Amino acid sequence: MELDTVSYVFQCPSGTFTVKQRISGRWRVRIDHMPWGESFDGAQDAVSALAAAFDVPASVQAWTEVGHFHTADGRWAG
């Protein structure tokens, strides 16, 4: 298996914030698994927009990076 994509996650009392790249290359935000806002050009753009609206770190480096892998036959593995 090879690393396919990454997402960035930040958990706090306000919820679980996730920033993940879509197939289109744009980055989407979810708060507690619900979509939020528009899509963004990059992960840092998405995190900056979240930081302007919520009490979360403004730097993507402060978020937890999660790797997503796919198997040889295309199934998601984590």
PDB file as gemmi writes it, atoms N, CA and C in Angstrom:
CRYST1    1.000    1.000    1.000  90.00  90.00  90.00 P 1                      
ATOM      1  N   MET A   1       0.836  -1.175   0.000  1.00  0.00           N  
ATOM      2  CA  MET A   1       0.000   0.000   0.000  1.00  0.00           C  
ATOM      3  C   MET A   1       0.880   1.237   0.000  1.00  0.00           C  
ATOM      4  N   GLU A   2       0.444   2.225  -0.694  1.00  0.00           N  
ATOM      5  CA  GLU A   2       1.156   3.497  -0.719  1.00  0.00           C  
ATOM      6  C   GLU A   2       0.249   4.598  -0.203  1.00  0.00           C  
ATOM      7  N   LEU A   3       0.883   5.616   0.380  1.00  0.00           N  
ATOM      8  CA  LEU A   3       0.133   6.769   0.859  1.00  0.00           C  
ATOM      9  C   LEU A   3      -0.588   7.407  -0.314  1.00  0.00           C  
ATOM     10  N   ASP A   4      -1.887   7.608  -0.152  1.00  0.00           N  
ATOM     11  CA  ASP A   4      -2.687   8.171  -1.228  1.00  0.00           C  
ATOM     12  C   ASP A   4      -2.988   9.640  -0.964  1.00  0.00           C  
ATOM     13  N   THR A   5      -3.509   9.943   0.201  1.00  0.00           N  
ATOM     14  CA  THR A   5      -3.841  11.320   0.552  1.00  0.00           C  
ATOM     15  C   THR A   5      -3.576  11.538   2.039  1.00  0.00           C  
ATOM     16  N   VAL A   6      -3.566  12.783   2.438  1.00  0.00           N  
ATOM     17  CA  VAL A   6      -3.494  13.114   3.854  1.00  0.00           C  
ATOM     18  C   VAL A   6      -4.652  14.034   4.199  1.00  0.00           C  
ATOM     19  N   SER A   7      -5.000  14.041   5.457  1.00  0.00           N  
ATOM     20  CA  SER A   7      -5.945  15.022   5.963  1.00  0.00           C  
ATOM     21  C   SER A   7      -5.348  15.585   7.244  1.00  0.00           C  
ATOM     22  N   TYR A   8      -5.913  16.669   7.693  1.00  0.00           N  
ATOM     23  CA  TYR A   8      -5.455  17.319   8.921  1.00  0.00           C  
ATOM     24  C   TYR A   8      -6.639  17.393   9.871  1.00  0.00           C  
ATOM     25  N   VAL A   9      -6.397  17.028  11.139  1.00  0.00           N  
ATOM     26  CA  VAL A   9      -7.466  16.953  12.124  1.00  0.00           C  
ATOM     27  C   VAL A   9      -7.074  17.748  13.358  1.00  0.00           C  
ATOM     28  N   PHE A  10      -8.058  18.455  13.918  1.00  0.00           N  
ATOM     29  CA  PHE A  10      -7.865  19.145  15.187  1.00  0.00           C  
ATOM     30  C   PHE A  10      -9.109  18.919  16.027  1.00  0.00           C  
ATOM     31  N   GLN A  11      -8.906  18.411  17.251  1.00  0.00           N  
ATOM     32  CA  GLN A  11     -10.018  18.172  18.158  1.00  0.00           C  
ATOM     33  C   GLN A  11      -9.938  19.127  19.335  1.00  0.00           C  
ATOM     34  N   CYS A  12     -11.097  19.686  19.700  1.00  0.00           N  
ATOM     35  CA  CYS A  12     -11.185  20.610  20.818  1.00  0.00           C  
ATOM     36  C   CYS A  12     -12.624  20.571  21.340  1.00  0.00           C  
ATOM     37  N   PRO A  13     -12.925  21.287  22.422  1.00  0.00           N  
ATOM     38  CA  PRO A  13     -14.304  21.275  22.934  1.00  0.00           C  
ATOM     39  C   PRO A  13     -15.359  21.724  21.913  1.00  0.00           C  
ATOM     40  N   SER A  14     -14.939  22.507  20.917  1.00  0.00           N  
ATOM     41  CA  SER A  14     -15.887  22.972  19.887  1.00  0.00           C  
ATOM     42  C   SER A  14     -16.213  21.895  18.865  1.00  0.00           C  
ATOM     43  N   GLY A  15     -15.436  20.800  18.834  1.00  0.00           N  
ATOM     44  CA  GLY A  15     -15.704  19.723  17.895  1.00  0.00           C  
ATOM     45  C   GLY A  15     -14.443  19.160  17.269  1.00  0.00           C  
ATOM     46  N   THR A  16     -14.654  18.285  16.302  1.00  0.00           N  
ATOM     47  CA  THR A  16     -13.569  17.693  15.526  1.00  0.00           C  
ATOM     48  C   THR A  16     -13.562  18.359  14.158  1.00  0.00           C  
ATOM     49  N   PHE A  17     -12.456  19.013  13.842  1.00  0.00           N  
ATOM     50  CA  PHE A  17     -12.291  19.741  12.589  1.00  0.00           C  
ATOM     51  C   PHE A  17     -11.388  18.913  11.677  1.00  0.00           C  
ATOM     52  N   THR A  18     -11.815  18.697  10.446  1.00  0.00           N  
ATOM     53  CA  THR A  18     -11.041  17.909   9.493  1.00  0.00           C  
ATOM     54  C   THR A  18     -10.906  18.684   8.186  1.00  0.00           C  
ATOM     55  N   VAL A  19      -9.692  18.709   7.656  1.00  0.00           N  
ATOM     56  CA  VAL A  19      -9.406  19.333   6.366  1.00  0.00           C  
ATOM     57  C   VAL A  19      -8.822  18.233   5.480  1.00  0.00           C  
ATOM     58  N   LYS A  20      -9.475  17.968   4.352  1.00  0.00           N  
ATOM     59  CA  LYS A  20      -9.045  16.865   3.483  1.00  0.00           C  
ATOM     60  C   LYS A  20      -9.140  17.269   2.018  1.00  0.00           C  
ATOM     61  N   GLN A  21      -8.161  16.807   1.249  1.00  0.00           N  
ATOM     62  CA  GLN A  21      -8.151  17.106  -0.175  1.00  0.00           C  
ATOM     63  C   GLN A  21      -9.125  16.194  -0.912  1.00  0.00           C  
ATOM     64  N   ARG A  22      -9.862  16.789  -1.828  1.00  0.00           N  
ATOM     65  CA  ARG A  22     -10.802  16.030  -2.646  1.00  0.00           C  
ATOM     66  C   ARG A  22     -10.129  15.596  -3.941  1.00  0.00           C  
ATOM     67  N   ILE A  23     -10.791  14.747  -4.687  1.00  0.00           N  
ATOM     68  CA  ILE A  23     -10.259  14.266  -5.959  1.00  0.00           C  
ATOM     69  C   ILE A  23      -9.962  15.424  -6.903  1.00  0.00           C  
ATOM     70  N   SER A  24     -10.748  16.478  -6.817  1.00  0.00           N  
ATOM     71  CA  SER A  24     -10.573  17.653  -7.674  1.00  0.00           C  
ATOM     72  C   SER A  24      -9.297  18.432  -7.346  1.00  0.00           C  
ATOM     73  N   GLY A  25      -8.684  18.113  -6.197  1.00  0.00           N  
ATOM     74  CA  GLY A  25      -7.495  18.842  -5.771  1.00  0.00           C  
ATOM     75  C   GLY A  25      -7.816  19.966  -4.790  1.00  0.00           C  
ATOM     76  N   ARG A  26      -9.080  20.317  -4.657  1.00  0.00           N  
ATOM     77  CA  ARG A  26      -9.506  21.353  -3.705  1.00  0.00           C  
ATOM     78  C   ARG A  26      -9.605  20.737  -2.314  1.00  0.00           C  
ATOM     79  N   TRP A  27      -9.479  21.562  -1.291  1.00  0.00           N  
ATOM     80  CA  TRP A  27      -9.530  21.108   0.095  1.00  0.00           C  
ATOM     81  C   TRP A  27     -10.877  21.458   0.706  1.00  0.00           C  
ATOM     82  N   ARG A  28     -11.485  20.508   1.398  1.00  0.00           N  
ATOM     83  CA  ARG A  28     -12.787  20.693   2.034  1.00  0.00           C  
ATOM     84  C   ARG A  28     -12.645  20.594   3.551  1.00  0.00           C  
ATOM     85  N   VAL A  29     -13.574  21.229   4.235  1.00  0.00           N  
ATOM     86  CA  VAL A  29     -13.582  21.244   5.697  1.00  0.00           C  
ATOM     87  C   VAL A  29     -14.836  20.536   6.194  1.00  0.00           C  
ATOM     88  N   ARG A  30     -14.656  19.779   7.263  1.00  0.00           N  
ATOM     89  CA  ARG A  30     -15.784  19.174   7.963  1.00  0.00           C  
ATOM     90  C   ARG A  30     -15.630  19.471   9.448  1.00  0.00           C  
ATOM     91  N   ILE A  31     -16.738  19.755  10.076  1.00  0.00           N  
ATOM     92  CA  ILE A  31     -16.774  19.934  11.526  1.00  0.00           C  
ATOM     93  C   ILE A  31     -17.733  18.876  12.044  1.00  0.00           C  
ATOM     94  N   ASP A  32     -17.208  17.984  12.876  1.00  0.00           N  
ATOM     95  CA  ASP A  32     -18.010  16.855  13.360  1.00  0.00           C  
ATOM     96  C   ASP A  32     -18.703  16.132  12.201  1.00  0.00           C  
ATOM     97  N   HIS A  33     -17.953  15.905  11.134  1.00  0.00           N  
ATOM     98  CA  HIS A  33     -18.381  15.156   9.949  1.00  0.00           C  
ATOM     99  C   HIS A  33     -19.401  15.890   9.076  1.00  0.00           C  
ATOM    100  N   MET A  34     -19.658  17.164   9.367  1.00  0.00           N  
ATOM    101  CA  MET A  34     -20.593  17.950   8.559  1.00  0.00           C  
ATOM    102  C   MET A  34     -19.798  18.962   7.730  1.00  0.00           C  
ATOM    103  N   PRO A  35     -20.120  19.122   6.437  1.00  0.00           N  
ATOM    104  CA  PRO A  35     -19.401  20.088   5.597  1.00  0.00           C  
ATOM    105  C   PRO A  35     -19.508  21.510   6.150  1.00  0.00           C  
ATOM    106  N   TRP A  36     -18.443  22.287   5.937  1.00  0.00           N  
ATOM    107  CA  TRP A  36     -18.425  23.686   6.366  1.00  0.00           C  
ATOM    108  C   TRP A  36     -17.756  24.527   5.289  1.00  0.00           C  
ATOM    109  N   GLY A  37     -18.348  25.626   4.924  1.00  0.00           N  
ATOM    110  CA  GLY A  37     -17.740  26.599   4.019  1.00  0.00           C  
ATOM    111  C   GLY A  37     -17.537  26.092   2.608  1.00  0.00           C  
ATOM    112  N   GLU A  38     -16.727  26.830   1.903  1.00  0.00           N  
ATOM    113  CA  GLU A  38     -16.407  26.520   0.513  1.00  0.00           C  
ATOM    114  C   GLU A  38     -15.180  25.603   0.452  1.00  0.00           C  
ATOM    115  N   SER A  39     -14.779  25.232  -0.737  1.00  0.00           N  
ATOM    116  CA  SER A  39     -13.532  24.492  -0.883  1.00  0.00           C  
ATOM    117  C   SER A  39     -12.385  25.502  -1.006  1.00  0.00           C  
ATOM    118  N   PHE A  40     -11.188  25.045  -0.732  1.00  0.00           N  
ATOM    119  CA  PHE A  40     -10.027  25.929  -0.670  1.00  0.00           C  
ATOM    120  C   PHE A  40      -8.907  25.399  -1.563  1.00  0.00           C  
ATOM    121  N   ASP A  41      -8.014  26.310  -1.977  1.00  0.00           N  
ATOM    122  CA  ASP A  41      -6.891  25.922  -2.836  1.00  0.00           C  
ATOM    123  C   ASP A  41      -5.885  25.033  -2.123  1.00  0.00           C  
ATOM    124  N   GLY A  42      -5.715  25.230  -0.824  1.00  0.00           N  
ATOM    125  CA  GLY A  42      -4.728  24.452  -0.081  1.00  0.00           C  
ATOM    126  C   GLY A  42      -5.177  24.206   1.343  1.00  0.00           C  
ATOM    127  N   ALA A  43      -4.489  23.280   2.012  1.00  0.00           N  
ATOM    128  CA  ALA A  43      -4.817  22.959   3.400  1.00  0.00           C  
ATOM    129  C   ALA A  43      -4.641  24.183   4.297  1.00  0.00           C  
ATOM    130  N   GLN A  44      -3.562  24.935   4.077  1.00  0.00           N  
ATOM    131  CA  GLN A  44      -3.321  26.108   4.914  1.00  0.00           C  
ATOM    132  C   GLN A  44      -4.424  27.153   4.727  1.00  0.00           C  
ATOM    133  N   ASP A  45      -4.919  27.317   3.517  1.00  0.00           N  
ATOM    134  CA  ASP A  45      -6.029  28.248   3.268  1.00  0.00           C  
ATOM    135  C   ASP A  45      -7.269  27.835   4.066  1.00  0.00           C  
ATOM    136  N   ALA A  46      -7.550  26.544   4.085  1.00  0.00           N  
ATOM    137  CA  ALA A  46      -8.712  26.041   4.814  1.00  0.00           C  
ATOM    138  C   ALA A  46      -8.544  26.239   6.317  1.00  0.00           C  
ATOM    139  N   VAL A  47      -7.357  25.926   6.832  1.00  0.00           N  
ATOM    140  CA  VAL A  47      -7.080  26.084   8.260  1.00  0.00           C  
ATOM    141  C   VAL A  47      -7.159  27.562   8.654  1.00  0.00           C  
ATOM    142  N   SER A  48      -6.651  28.437   7.824  1.00  0.00           N  
ATOM    143  CA  SER A  48      -6.712  29.879   8.108  1.00  0.00           C  
ATOM    144  C   SER A  48      -8.163  30.366   8.189  1.00  0.00           C  
ATOM    145  N   ALA A  49      -9.006  29.878   7.285  1.00  0.00           N  
ATOM    146  CA  ALA A  49     -10.421  30.256   7.311  1.00  0.00           C  
ATOM    147  C   ALA A  49     -11.102  29.739   8.580  1.00  0.00           C  
ATOM    148  N   LEU A  50     -10.766  28.528   8.973  1.00  0.00           N  
ATOM    149  CA  LEU A  50     -11.324  27.986  10.213  1.00  0.00           C  
ATOM    150  C   LEU A  50     -10.865  28.792  11.423  1.00  0.00           C  
ATOM    151  N   ALA A  51      -9.593  29.170  11.445  1.00  0.00           N  
ATOM    152  CA  ALA A  51      -9.046  29.925  12.575  1.00  0.00           C  
ATOM    153  C   ALA A  51      -9.697  31.300  12.695  1.00  0.00           C  
ATOM    154  N   ALA A  52     -10.153  31.838  11.571  1.00  0.00           N  
ATOM    155  CA  ALA A  52     -10.831  33.135  11.609  1.00  0.00           C  
ATOM    156  C   ALA A  52     -12.232  33.021  12.209  1.00  0.00           C  
ATOM    157  N   ALA A  53     -12.808  31.806  12.156  1.00  0.00           N  
ATOM    158  CA  ALA A  53     -14.184  31.614  12.622  1.00  0.00           C  
ATOM    159  C   ALA A  53     -14.289  30.829  13.935  1.00  0.00           C  
ATOM    160  N   PHE A  54     -13.250  30.062  14.258  1.00  0.00           N  
ATOM    161  CA  PHE A  54     -13.282  29.198  15.442  1.00  0.00           C  
ATOM    162  C   PHE A  54     -11.966  29.313  16.204  1.00  0.00           C  
ATOM    163  N   ASP A  55     -11.962  28.836  17.425  1.00  0.00           N  
ATOM    164  CA  ASP A  55     -10.769  28.858  18.254  1.00  0.00           C  
ATOM    165  C   ASP A  55      -9.923  27.615  17.969  1.00  0.00           C  
ATOM    166  N   VAL A  56      -9.274  27.625  16.800  1.00  0.00           N  
ATOM    167  CA  VAL A  56      -8.381  26.540  16.383  1.00  0.00           C  
ATOM    168  C   VAL A  56      -7.064  27.164  15.923  1.00  0.00           C  
ATOM    169  N   PRO A  57      -5.975  26.386  15.922  1.00  0.00           N  
ATOM    170  CA  PRO A  57      -4.689  26.929  15.479  1.00  0.00           C  
ATOM    171  C   PRO A  57      -4.742  27.392  14.018  1.00  0.00           C  
ATOM    172  N   ALA A  58      -4.054  28.487  13.737  1.00  0.00           N  
ATOM    173  CA  ALA A  58      -4.050  29.058  12.387  1.00  0.00           C  
ATOM    174  C   ALA A  58      -3.001  28.428  11.480  1.00  0.00           C  
ATOM    175  N   SER A  59      -2.127  27.604  12.032  1.00  0.00           N  
ATOM    176  CA  SER A  59      -1.079  26.956  11.240  1.00  0.00           C  
ATOM    177  C   SER A  59      -1.387  25.476  11.079  1.00  0.00           C  
ATOM    178  N   VAL A  60      -1.338  25.001   9.854  1.00  0.00           N  
ATOM    179  CA  VAL A  60      -1.611  23.588   9.586  1.00  0.00           C  
ATOM    180  C   VAL A  60      -0.589  22.691  10.301  1.00  0.00           C  
ATOM    181  N   GLN A  61       0.594  23.205  10.600  1.00  0.00           N  
ATOM    182  CA  GLN A  61       1.607  22.415  11.304  1.00  0.00           C  
ATOM    183  C   GLN A  61       1.175  22.056  12.725  1.00  0.00           C  
ATOM    184  N   ALA A  62       0.239  22.796  13.293  1.00  0.00           N  
ATOM    185  CA  ALA A  62      -0.252  22.516  14.646  1.00  0.00           C  
ATOM    186  C   ALA A  62      -1.358  21.459  14.646  1.00  0.00           C  
ATOM    187  N   TRP A  63      -1.808  21.061  13.487  1.00  0.00           N  
ATOM    188  CA  TRP A  63      -2.862  20.060  13.363  1.00  0.00           C  
ATOM    189  C   TRP A  63      -2.231  18.679  13.227  1.00  0.00           C  
ATOM    190  N   THR A  64      -3.006  17.624  13.483  1.00  0.00           N  
ATOM    191  CA  THR A  64      -2.528  16.248  13.341  1.00  0.00           C  
ATOM    192  C   THR A  64      -2.697  15.804  11.895  1.00  0.00           C  
ATOM    193  N   GLU A  65      -1.615  15.338  11.301  1.00  0.00           N  
ATOM    194  CA  GLU A  65      -1.665  14.837   9.926  1.00  0.00           C  
ATOM    195  C   GLU A  65      -2.027  13.355   9.957  1.00  0.00           C  
ATOM    196  N   VAL A  66      -3.016  12.972   9.150  1.00  0.00           N  
ATOM    197  CA  VAL A  66      -3.475  11.587   9.075  1.00  0.00           C  
ATOM    198  C   VAL A  66      -3.292  11.105   7.648  1.00  0.00           C  
ATOM    199  N   GLY A  67      -2.566   9.998   7.477  1.00  0.00           N  
ATOM    200  CA  GLY A  67      -2.362   9.424   6.150  1.00  0.00           C  
ATOM    201  C   GLY A  67      -3.495   8.485   5.784  1.00  0.00           C  
ATOM    202  N   HIS A  68      -3.895   8.519   4.532  1.00  0.00           N  
ATOM    203  CA  HIS A  68      -4.930   7.616   4.031  1.00  0.00           C  
ATOM    204  C   HIS A  68      -4.301   6.748   2.951  1.00  0.00           C  
ATOM    205  N   PHE A  69      -4.507   5.458   3.077  1.00  0.00           N  
ATOM    206  CA  PHE A  69      -3.906   4.503   2.171  1.00  0.00           C  
ATOM    207  C   PHE A  69      -4.993   3.748   1.409  1.00  0.00           C  
ATOM    208  N   HIS A  70      -4.658   3.324   0.207  1.00  0.00           N  
ATOM    209  CA  HIS A  70      -5.563   2.499  -0.572  1.00  0.00           C  
ATOM    210  C   HIS A  70      -4.830   1.219  -0.953  1.00  0.00           C  
ATOM    211  N   THR A  71      -5.562   0.125  -1.018  1.00  0.00           N  
ATOM    212  CA  THR A  71      -4.972  -1.159  -1.385  1.00  0.00           C  
ATOM    213  C   THR A  71      -4.788  -1.226  -2.902  1.00  0.00           C  
ATOM    214  N   ALA A  72      -4.122  -2.266  -3.357  1.00  0.00           N  
ATOM    215  CA  ALA A  72      -3.867  -2.426  -4.782  1.00  0.00           C  
ATOM    216  C   ALA A  72      -5.168  -2.530  -5.594  1.00  0.00           C  
ATOM    217  N   ASP A  73      -6.223  -3.046  -4.983  1.00  0.00           N  
ATOM    218  CA  ASP A  73      -7.480  -3.134  -5.717  1.00  0.00           C  
ATOM    219  C   ASP A  73      -8.413  -1.948  -5.439  1.00  0.00           C  
ATOM    220  N   GLY A  74      -7.872  -0.867  -4.863  1.00  0.00           N  
ATOM    221  CA  GLY A  74      -8.611   0.377  -4.755  1.00  0.00           C  
ATOM    222  C   GLY A  74      -9.392   0.588  -3.485  1.00  0.00           C  
ATOM    223  N   ARG A  75      -9.369  -0.357  -2.567  1.00  0.00           N  
ATOM    224  CA  ARG A  75     -10.122  -0.176  -1.330  1.00  0.00           C  
ATOM    225  C   ARG A  75      -9.351   0.687  -0.348  1.00  0.00           C  
ATOM    226  N   TRP A  76     -10.091   1.505   0.383  1.00  0.00           N  
ATOM    227  CA  TRP A  76      -9.489   2.375   1.390  1.00  0.00           C  
ATOM    228  C   TRP A  76      -9.030   1.515   2.555  1.00  0.00           C  
ATOM    229  N   ALA A  77      -7.861   1.793   3.081  1.00  0.00           N  
ATOM    230  CA  ALA A  77      -7.311   0.982   4.154  1.00  0.00           C  
ATOM    231  C   ALA A  77      -7.019   1.775   5.417  1.00  0.00           C  
ATOM    232  N   GLY A  78      -7.504   2.992   5.531  1.00  0.00           N  
ATOM    233  CA  GLY A  78      -7.267   3.689   6.788  1.00  0.00           C  
ATOM    234  C   GLY A  78      -7.024   5.152   6.667  1.00  0.00           C  
TER     235      GLY A  78                                                      
END                                                                             
